[in-house]
Amino acid sequence: MDLRCPWAQGRPELRAYHDREWGVPVRDERRLFEILTLETVQSGLSWLTILTKRVGYREAFAGFDPERVARLGEDDVERLLSNAAIIRHSGKVRSTIENAGAILRLRETHGSFADYVWSFVDGSPVVNQWRLADEVPSESPLSERMSRDLRRRGFRYVGPVTVYSFMQAAGLVNDHLLSCPRHAAVQATRPPGS
């Protein structure tokens, strides 16, 4: 019997992502930028579609180096919109560039994007105790607060649902079901520097 969270049962790509990455606390700025970008472009698409394009995103967006991405201009946008290795949506391409600039501005006030996002949970993951998949919310008061603040700081495509997905993926929230072997494993993991 597969005890993984139900969304990860089935496709090997989803199982691997669930078993190795989802919910593990991340403090690396580039990884957090990657996770945020993938969550923002996922809107309206399946997570499997995004996972299959992740390598293309890493190549297209300079390994998610915020300094390099923030310098991309209109010619780069046109080039990216013809790149079949990513989602060719003008708003989502432009938002990735704008979000990189917002990350750079955050460094001035918070030291790093990592310090900023982890401040919303006081440096430690929120550990939920869900027994059923239907109990797992798609957003929370915390994701609503972070979403409002991100938008105020110039981030785009960061509604409360997207932000909650980001928080789950980056380990700010442990939403593995209690029956899932990863719940305890992720809970035992602490982000570096916490």
C-alpha positions, 0 to 999 in steps of 0.5 A: 500500500502506497502511504505517500500523499495522494497527489504523489501516487502514480507518476514516477516524476511526482513520487520522486519530487514528493520523496526528495524535495516537497516540504524539505526546508529550503534557505538557498535564495536561488532555490527559493526563487526557482520554487516561487517561479515554478509555482507562479507559472503552474497556475492553470497547469498540472504540476507534472507539466511544470516538473517536465519543464524545470530544466528548461526554466533553469537554463532559460533563467540563468540558474535562477540567479536573481541578478542576471534575471533582473537584467533581462530586457525586452529582447530577452523576453521575445527570445524566451517567448519562443522557447518551447522548454518553458511556458510561453506566457508573456505575463509569466515570463515578465513576472519572473524578471520583475520578481527577480528585481523584487528579490534584489530590493528585498536584500536591502531591507531583509538581507536575503529573500530567504530571511524575508520568507522565513520571517513569516514563520519565525524561522521554523516550519509550521507543522500541520497534522492532517489525516486526510487530503481533503483537510489540506487547505489551498491557502491560509491566513499566513499565505494571505498575509505573505501574498499581500506583502509580496505584492506590496513589494512588487512581486507578481502572480503571487496570490494566496493559493500560489503563495501557499503552494510555495510555502508547502514546496519550500518547507515553510509548511509541512503539509505531508499527511500524518500517514505519509512517511515523509511527514516525520522525515521532513519534520526532523529536517531543520533549515540551515541557520535556524 
